[in-house]
């Protein structure tokens, strides 16, 4: 998207203002935004999460194959080594390009590479049986591993009863 003022450079500053129920949007390049007096209060501020990620990634970069170190996102042109230095990706496509490496990173940070997320409060009644089923299945798995078959049989029956409800 081009800057609304100069119509030459890419818009990097996006402002939305609502006054008296009227929405005004501005899409400006950095220079035009500065001319209008807009500046980021976070400009120049350190980004602790980026530094944290960079430190984790820097250690693992030594183990990364050369082909990955040289790979770049086709959209924003950020390379994996640039990501390691900055601790930030350049665009949404980077998640596809560096998917396998990000899975390992997420596993290190969160303990899982899958995001479960939260459900809206309005869906809590709908989601409760599903959450209960997952919880019971995990308990069943642990009961089978510990060879507590009586408990496993009771959990299996509870899961079957929940399946009928669902």
PyMOL commands that set and color helices and strands:
alter all, ss='L'
color gray80, all
select helices_A, chain A and resi 30-35+48-61+66-70+80-86+93-97+99-110+121-145+149-165
alter helices_A, ss='H'
color red, helices_A
select strands_A, chain A and resi 13-19+22-28
alter strands_A, ss='S'
color yellow, strands_A
deselect
rebuild
show_as cartoon
